[in-house]
Amino acid sequence: MTAPRIDTDTLRRLPKAVLHDHLDGGLRPATVVELAEEVGHALPTTDPDELAAWYFEAANSGDLVRYIATFEHTLAVMQTREGLLRTAEEYVLDLAADGVVYGEVRYAPELMLNGELTLPEVVETVQEGLAAGMAKAAAAGSPVRVGTLLCGMRMFDRVREAADLAVAFRDAGVVGFDIAGAEDGFPPADHLDAFEHLRRENVPFTIHAGEAHGLPSIHQALQVCGAQRIGHGVRLTDDIVDGKLGRLAGWVRDRRIALEMCPTSNLQTGAATSIAEHPITALKDLGFRVTLNTDNRLVSGTTMTREMALLVEEAGWGVEDLRTVTVNALKSAFIPFDERRALIEDVVLPGYATAL
């Protein structure tokens, strides 16, 4: 049965939660153009609309490695204090404009050291920008709570340093950790020392897994490294045959391990074939704790409103489905339980009640 169509304005107003969104993949095109001119970085085009189109076209290659390569230009303008302050503040304001009430933003500090900033200074600067954005959003009547996940790049050798930063800044806005970068050929267990350190220090973490690599990646992230969530996880369907769950899929569902699913991004990297057949719908219907995310808003040419609209239009989702994934995200957010419960009970459920 197809759910009633929901108009875009209604979707935009619905309270949203996003757990998987990269800071360096979500810049405004105009900001990239302006900052690139200031630092002398050459872009494919200096027209903001053309640049947005270039990103979207380049990301539609179906190849994760090429998709990641599009970040060259955004990272080039995020090497200074001014660039980081501006992009972090605008990141929050863009979430608020999209109806997001809770977001987790992730980035790798080690990729922002080509200027004069140190690793701690990068984190401090981003937090300052995020705080400014949250203050402006609240003053405008669209409050949004944003927590930070620090990333280590899995193909490099500074993952433990990033984990140390997450521990050092966990009382200053950093709520968790992740590893990012090319998945295939760089298993999470290569960085077991970092994950063991985080567990000892009670810092939660998620791991990109089950996107470019299959079930062994997910198994290792959970059972060897101890991840509390899985970034993407679309390949988990390889362990489900005719609705029957294998042992790994059963483990993920029964222990309510959140899957940070990003439909548009997964189509671009070749991890899924269409929105209609994206695993998020089947996994939702099987009772998995799926969450809906943007991954990289500039690179994928998307927003949370757009991701919702695609699922409504092409996969038959209704308001109840959208509420489910929003509540799922907040249940698995890396912030204290009382904050999660307050957002669910005081913001999300009332917000969806008006649309049902």
N, C-alpha and C positions, 0 to 999 in steps of 0.2 A: 504494500500500500504506500503510495507516494504522499509525503507530508505536504501540507499547504505551503505555498510559496510565501517567503518572508521578504518584505521589501528591504532595500539597502539601508534606509534611514533607521528602521527598527533594529537591524543588525548592528549598526554603528552605536546605537544607544545601549545595547546590551552590555552589562559588565563582563569583562574578560580577564583572563589570567594567562600569562605566557611564561613558560619555563625555559624555553630554548630559543635564544635570540642573541646573535653576536653583535657586539658594539661596532666593530669595524665592518660589518656587513649591512649596517642600517643608516648610513649617513644620508643627509639630504643632498641631491645632486648639485644644487646651487652652492651648498657649503663646500663640497669637494672642489668645485670650480674656483671659488673665491680663495680658499686656503691654498690650493695648488699654485695659483698665481703669486701668492705671498711668499711661498717657499721655493718657487722656481721649478716646479715639477710639471713635466709635459703630460697632457692628457690626450686621449683619442679624439676628443672634441671639447670645446669650451662652452658649448651650448648646453644648459642643464637638461633640457628635454631630450636632446640627442644623446647626452651622456647616459641618462636613465635607460633609453632604448638600447644603447650599446651594451650596458651591463646585462640587461635582460636577454639580449640575443647571444652574448658571449656565454652566459650561464646555461643556455639551452643546448649545450653540446652533448649532454648525456654522459659526461665524464667527470668524476669527482675531482681528479687532479687539475683539470682545466678550470673547473668551477672555482676551486680554491685560488687559482692563479689570478682571478679577477680582483683579488684583494690588494694587489700591488698599488693601485692608485688611492684607495682609501687609507691604507697604512702610511702612504707617503705624506699625508697631511695630518697624521696623528703622532708626530714626533716631537711636538713642542707643547709647552704648557698651554699656550693660547688655543692650539688646535684641539687638545684633549678637553679643555674646559668647555669649549663651544660644542663639540660633538656630543659630549656627555649630557650637557644641559638640553640640547635639542632632542636627543634620544628620548628623554623623559617626557618632554612636551609633546612629541609625536605619539608616544604611547597614550598619554592622556587624551589627545584629540581623537584617538581611535577607540576610546571607551575602555581602555585597560585600567584595571584597578590594582592589579598586582603583576609585577614583572621581575624576572631574573635576567640580568644582562651578563654576558660572559665575554671575556677577551683575554688575550695572552700578553702580559706586560713585557715579556722578552722581545716582542715584535715592535716595541715602541721606544727603542733605545738608540735610535740613530741621531738623535739630537743631543742635548746635554743632560737629560733626565736620568736618574738612577731608577732601579726597579721600585724601591719604596716611594720615590717621588711620582712615578707613573700612577701607582695605586692611589696615593693621596690626592693627586690632581683629578683623576677620574671621579673619585668620591666627592670631591668638592663640586665638580660640575653636576653630578647626579643630584646632590643636595640642593643646589641652586634650582635645578629643574623641578624637583619635587616641591620646593617652596613656591615657585611661580605657579605650578599646576594647582596647588591647594588654594592659593590666593584667588585663582580664576574660577574656583568652584568645581574643579575636576581632579580631586586628590588621587594620587597613585603612589603606591609603595613599591620601591625598587630595591632589590637585593642584588649583590654582585657575586658572580662565580669567577674565580681566577682560573685561567687555563694554562696548562703546560703543553708545549708542542711535542707530540709523541715521537716525531722523527728526529728530534734534537736531544741535547743532553742537559737541559735546564729544568726538567720537570720537578725534581726535588726542590729546587730553588723556588719555583712557583708555589709548591705545596707549603714551604716554609712561610711564604708571604701570606697565604690563606690563613695560616695559624696566627701569624702576627697581627693581621687586620680583621680577625673575626669579630671583634667588638667595635669595629669602625665601619660597618656596612657590608663587609664581605661575609656572605652566608654559606659559601661552599666552594667546590673545586670541580674541575673537569680536565680531561685531556682532549685535544683537538688536532686537526691535521689529517694527513693521508692515513686512512685506516688499514688498508691492505698492505701487509708486509711489516707493519709496526704494531705488534700485539700489545695490549695493555699491560700484560705481565712483565714486559721489559722495564716497567716503572713500579714494580711491586714495593720497592723501598719507600716511595712517596706515598703510596696508598696505606701502607702499614703505619707510617708516621701520622697520617691524617686520622686513622682509626684510633690510634693511641691518644690523640689530642681531641677526639670527639668532634671532628669537622666532617660534615657529610659531603659526599661527592657523587657525581654522575660520570658516566663514561660514554663517549661516542662509540657505538657498537651496532653491528647488524645492519649496516648501510651498504658500504662497499665490500664488506666481508660477511660471511654467514654465521651459522649457529655457533661455531667454535669461538668467535669473537664475543658473542653474548654470554656464552658459558664462562669464558675466562673473566670477563668483566664482573660477573656476579659471584661466581664460586671461588675464583682465585684471588681477585682483587677486592671484592666486597662492596661493589657499587650499590647505592641505595636506589638509583634510577638508571635508566638506559636512554642515551641520546639516539633517537631514531628507532632502531629495533625492528625495522620493517621485515627483515629476513626471519623473524620469529615464526612467520607463517610456514617456513620450511619444516617446522616441527608439528604441524597440524595437518592431518589428512582426513578428509571427509568429516570435518568437525571434531575429530578425536585428537585430543592433546597428547603430545609426547611428554617425556619427563621434564624437559627444560621448559616447555611452554606451560605445563602445569605448575611448575615451581614459580614462574613469573606471575601467573594469574592468582594462584592461591595465596601468595605472600604480598599481593597488592603492590608489586613493583611497577612504578609508573614508567610508561613508554612515552618519550617526548617526540611525538610524531609531527612531521613537517611536510604536508602533502605536495605543495608546489615545488619545494626544494628537492624532494625525492624524485619528482618527475624530471627535473633538470639534470640530476646526477645519474639517472637511469636506474634508480632503486625501486621505481614503481612505473607502471605503464600508463595509468590514467587516474583521474580523480575518482571516477565511478568505481574503479577496481582497486583503489588504494587500500592496503590492509587495515587502515584505521577503522573502517566501517565494520569489517568482519570481526576484528578483534574487539571492538566496542560491543558488538552483538553477542560475543562469546563471554563477556564479563571481564575483560582485561581492563586495567586502569590506564586507558589511553588518554593522552592530553593533546591538545591542538596548539601548534606553534608556527612561527614565521621563519625561523632559522636566520635568514638574512634579508631584511626588507628591501634594501636597495638592489642587491644582486638578484633577488627573485622577483622584484617588482610587485611586492605584495604587502598586505597588512593583515591584522587579525580579522578585520571585517571582511576582507576579500577571501581569506581562507574559509571563513564561515559560509560566505555566499557560494563559493564553489561546491562545498559539501551539500548545501541546501539544493542547489540547482542540478548538480550532476550525480549526487549519491543519495538524494531523497531524505536528507536530514531535516528534522524539525526542531522547534525551540527546546523541547525536552532533551534531545541529543546534545545540543549546544550547552545547555545547562549542565548536563552530566560531565562533559569534558572539562568545563570550567571548574566545577566542584572537585573533580579528580585532580586538577592541577593544584588547587589550593590545599587539598588533603596531603599532597606530596611535596609542597613547597618547603624550602630549607629555612623556614623561620619558625619561631616558637608556636606551639599548639594554640595558645590563647589568641595569638594574632591571626592564625589561620581560621580558627572558629569564628572570630568576630567578623572577618571578611566574608565568610560563607553566610553566616546568619544575618548580619546587619546590612550587607551590601549586595551580594550575589543573588541569594534567594528572593529577596524583595524585588530586585531588578528584573528577574526573569518572571516573577509572578504577574507583572504588568503586561507581559507579552504572551502569556498563555491563555 
